[in-house]
Amino acid sequence: MLSTYVCFTFLDTSSKYLVLAGISVLVVAWVRFAVHVILVGTLLRGWRQPMRFRPVNLPAHILRGAFLFGSTIFNVLALKSLQLAGTTSIYFFGPMVITALAGPLLGEWAGWRRWLAILAAFAGVLIITRPGVGVFGIGHLFALGSMLSNCFYVIMTRRMSATETSESLILFSALAPALLLLPLLPFSFSLPHDGWHWFVLLMLGVFGGVGHWLLVQAYRLATTTALAPYPYSQMVWMIISGWIVFKQFPDRWTLVGAAIIVASGLYIVHREHRLRLRSRAASDVEAEALAKKL
């Protein structure tokens, strides 16, 4: 998981570097997904068992890919004007939004403690964006759009994981956006200027593809609960990367807001873990009582 979010940090850092160099956002996004598709097919050896990649519900895969497409485009646009740590802080509000949306969309309702954590995280977002004091800008709006798109992407992943293979979920998450972007490429004329920029552009797909592959490996080796806190390690890598590459360091308000969001997210992880343990204990007691009767 730590390696996964180092890869994702490299992905965001490289994306910001390229768009600041004048390369089209559409080109950056398309190459990221196209190389991702090639790598997934290679790493998972799709030619041996192609049936593993067969979708059960193709329209759902396309819609899920469209949400990832929106998340990526909005994220790259946000990176153009915001610091790495700022976009990541807003992105971390996503798990709280997912917790709130899981009730009406998945039937997984949050209790009042988790709702307080969601409200606290929202306060953290307000501290970072500070609307009304001249700080909130188009970059923050793009970051919020990216976060919301990713929330619906994650919710669809939860719903589809019961019927779709993990290989199809990984492949179509990149294949659908790549195909959706293809008709728009002729309208984008800002290509890399030299070999170095082409190298960085191609590495986007490597960072994204390897990052998602590592993520799958992590979930094969450990439980979701055990891995839940690790995404927040990306904040550390983003601050370091922003300072080294762009000579940018987040201001105190961004750090305070990020700390509140991270603390709220970790509390929700802790609370869901406690509820899961309680539910497991209750089922064990019921099973034991039934065994005594039998």
C-alpha positions in Angstrom: 0.0 0.0 0.0 2.9 2.4 0.8 4.4 1.7 -2.7 0.9 2.1 -4.3 0.6 5.7 -3.0 4.2 6.5 -3.9 3.2 5.6 -7.5 0.1 7.7 -7.3 2.2 10.6 -6.0 4.6 10.3 -8.9 1.5 10.2 -11.2 0.1 13.4 -9.9 3.5 15.1 -9.8 4.2 14.2 -13.4 0.8 15.3 -14.5 1.2 18.7 -12.9 4.7 19.0 -14.4 3.4 18.2 -17.9 0.4 20.6 -17.9 2.6 23.4 -16.5 4.9 22.7 -19.5 2.0 23.4 -21.8 1.0 19.9 -22.8 -2.8 19.3 -23.3 -4.8 17.9 -20.4 -6.5 15.6 -22.8 -3.2 14.2 -24.1 -2.0 13.7 -20.5 -5.1 11.8 -19.5 -5.3 9.7 -22.7 -1.7 8.5 -22.6 -2.1 7.7 -18.9 -5.0 5.4 -19.6 -3.7 3.9 -22.8 -0.4 2.8 -21.3 -2.3 1.6 -18.3 -4.4 -0.7 -20.5 -1.2 -2.2 -22.1 0.5 -2.7 -18.8 -2.6 -4.4 -17.2 -2.8 -6.8 -20.1 0.9 -7.5 -19.8 1.2 -7.8 -16.0 -2.0 -10.0 -15.7 -1.1 -12.0 -18.8 -4.4 -11.5 -20.5 -3.5 -13.7 -23.5 -3.5 -16.8 -21.3 -7.0 -16.5 -19.8 -8.9 -13.8 -21.7 -12.2 -15.0 -20.1 -11.0 -13.4 -16.8 -11.4 -10.0 -18.5 -14.9 -10.6 -19.8 -17.4 -8.1 -18.5 -20.8 -9.2 -17.1 -22.4 -5.8 -17.3 -20.6 -3.7 -20.0 -22.8 -0.6 -19.6 -21.9 -0.5 -15.9 -18.2 -0.8 -16.8 -18.5 2.1 -19.3 -20.3 4.3 -16.7 -17.7 3.4 -14.0 -14.9 4.3 -16.5 -16.6 7.6 -17.3 -16.5 8.5 -13.6 -12.8 7.7 -13.4 -12.3 9.7 -16.6 -14.1 12.7 -14.9 -12.0 12.2 -11.8 -8.7 12.2 -13.8 -9.6 15.2 -16.0 -10.8 17.3 -13.1 -7.7 16.3 -11.0 -5.2 17.3 -13.8 -7.1 20.6 -14.2 -6.9 21.2 -10.5 -3.2 20.4 -10.4 -2.6 23.1 -12.9 -3.4 25.8 -10.4 -3.3 24.2 -6.9 -0.4 22.7 -4.9 -0.2 18.9 -4.7 -1.0 18.9 -1.0 -4.1 21.1 -1.6 -5.6 18.8 -4.2 -4.8 15.7 -2.1 -6.4 17.2 1.0 -9.7 17.8 -0.8 -9.4 14.3 -2.3 -9.2 12.8 1.2 -12.7 14.2 1.9 -13.9 11.5 -0.5 -14.2 8.6 2.0 -16.5 10.8 4.1 -18.6 11.5 1.1 -18.7 7.8 0.2 -19.8 7.0 3.8 -22.6 9.6 3.4 -23.7 8.3 0.0 -23.5 4.6 0.9 -26.8 4.9 2.8 -29.1 5.9 0.0 -27.1 4.1 -2.8 -25.9 0.9 -1.0 -28.1 0.7 2.0 -25.1 1.1 4.4 -26.3 3.9 6.7 -23.8 5.7 8.9 -24.4 6.4 12.6 -24.3 9.8 14.3 -20.6 9.4 15.3 -19.6 9.0 11.7 -21.8 11.8 10.6 -20.0 14.1 13.1 -16.7 12.9 11.6 -18.1 13.8 8.1 -19.1 17.3 9.3 -15.7 17.8 10.9 -14.0 16.8 7.6 -16.2 19.2 5.7 -15.0 21.9 8.1 -11.5 20.9 7.1 -12.4 21.4 3.4 -13.8 24.9 4.2 -10.5 25.7 6.1 -8.5 24.8 3.0 -10.7 26.5 0.4 -11.8 29.4 2.6 -14.7 30.6 0.4 -15.7 34.2 0.9 -12.1 35.3 1.7 -10.8 35.3 -1.8 -9.0 31.9 -1.6 -11.6 29.6 -3.3 -10.9 29.4 -7.0 -11.5 27.4 -10.1 -8.8 24.9 -9.0 -10.7 24.1 -5.8 -13.8 23.6 -7.9 -12.0 21.1 -10.2 -10.6 19.3 -7.1 -14.1 19.0 -5.7 -15.3 17.7 -9.0 -12.5 15.1 -9.1 -13.3 14.0 -5.6 -17.0 13.6 -6.3 -16.4 11.7 -9.5 -14.1 9.3 -7.7 -16.7 8.8 -5.0 -19.2 7.5 -7.5 -16.4 5.4 -9.1 -15.7 3.8 -5.8 -19.4 3.1 -5.0 -19.8 1.5 -8.5 -16.7 -0.6 -7.8 -18.3 -1.8 -4.5 -21.5 -2.8 -6.3 -19.9 -4.4 -9.3 -17.3 -6.4 -7.3 -19.9 -9.0 -6.4 -20.5 -9.9 -10.1 -17.4 -8.8 -12.0 -13.8 -10.2 -11.9 -11.1 -8.1 -10.4 -9.2 -8.3 -13.8 -12.2 -6.9 -15.7 -12.5 -4.1 -13.1 -8.9 -3.1 -13.5 -8.9 -3.4 -17.3 -12.1 -1.5 -18.0 -11.4 1.2 -15.5 -8.7 2.4 -18.0 -10.0 1.0 -21.3 -13.4 2.9 -21.0 -11.8 6.3 -20.4 -9.2 5.7 -23.1 -12.0 5.0 -25.7 -14.1 7.9 -24.4 -11.2 10.3 -24.8 -10.1 9.1 -28.3 -12.6 11.2 -30.3 -11.4 14.4 -28.5 -7.7 13.9 -29.3 -7.9 15.6 -32.7 -8.9 18.8 -31.0 -5.8 18.8 -28.8 -2.7 20.1 -30.4 -0.4 20.6 -27.4 2.0 17.6 -27.6 5.3 17.1 -25.8 8.2 19.3 -27.1 11.1 16.9 -26.6 12.2 13.4 -25.6 12.2 14.2 -21.9 8.5 15.3 -21.9 7.6 12.2 -24.0 9.3 10.0 -21.4 7.5 11.6 -18.5 4.2 11.4 -20.4 4.6 7.6 -21.1 5.6 7.1 -17.4 2.1 8.3 -16.4 0.7 5.0 -17.5 3.4 3.1 -15.8 2.8 4.9 -12.5 -1.0 4.4 -12.8 -0.9 0.8 -14.0 1.7 -0.4 -11.5 -0.1 1.5 -8.7 -3.4 -0.2 -9.4 -1.6 -3.6 -9.7 0.1 -3.1 -6.4 -3.3 -2.1 -4.9 -4.8 -5.4 -6.0 -1.8 -7.3 -4.5 -2.2 -5.5 -1.2 -5.9 -6.5 -0.9 -4.9 -10.1 -1.7 -2.5 -10.1 1.3 -4.4 -8.1 3.9 -8.0 -7.1 4.9 -9.7 -3.9 3.8 -9.7 -2.7 7.4 -6.0 -3.3 7.9 -5.2 -1.3 4.8 -7.7 1.5 5.3 -5.3 4.0 7.0 -2.5 3.8 4.4 -3.9 6.0 1.7 -3.4 9.0 4.1 0.4 8.4 3.8 0.1 10.0 0.3 -0.2 13.4 2.1 3.4 13.0 3.2 4.7 12.1 -0.2 2.7 14.9 -1.8 4.2 17.5 0.5 7.7 16.2 -0.1 7.2 16.0 -3.9 5.7 19.5 -4.1 8.6 20.9 -2.2 11.3 19.1 -4.2 9.8 19.5 -7.8 7.9 22.8 -7.6 9.4 24.5 -4.6 5.9 24.7 -3.0 5.1 24.1 0.6 1.4 24.2 1.8 0.4 27.1 4.0 -0.7 26.7 7.6 -4.4 26.7 6.8 -4.0 23.9 4.3 -2.0 21.9 6.8 -4.7 22.5 9.5 -7.5 21.6 7.2 -5.6 18.5 6.0 -5.0 17.4 9.6 -8.7 17.7 10.4 -9.7 15.7 7.2 -7.2 13.0 7.9 -8.2 12.7 11.6 -11.9 12.4 10.6 -11.1 9.8 8.0 -9.0 7.7 10.5 -11.9 8.0 13.0 -14.3 6.6 10.5 -11.9 3.7 9.7 -11.6 3.0 13.5 -15.4 3.2 14.0 -16.2 0.9 11.1 -13.6 -1.6 12.4 -15.2 -1.5 15.9 -18.7 -2.1 14.4 -17.4 -4.9 12.2 -15.8 -6.6 15.3 -19.1 -6.1 17.3 -21.1 -7.6 14.5 -18.8 -10.6 14.2 -18.9 -11.2 18.0 -22.7 -11.1 17.9 -22.9 -13.6 15.1 -20.4 -15.9 17.0 -22.6 -15.7 20.1 -25.7 -16.6 18.0 -23.9 -19.5 16.4 -22.7 -20.8 19.7 -26.3 -20.6 21.2 -27.6 -22.4 18.1 -25.0 -25.1 18.5 -25.9 -25.7 22.1 -29.6 -26.2 21.1 -28.6 -28.7 18.4 
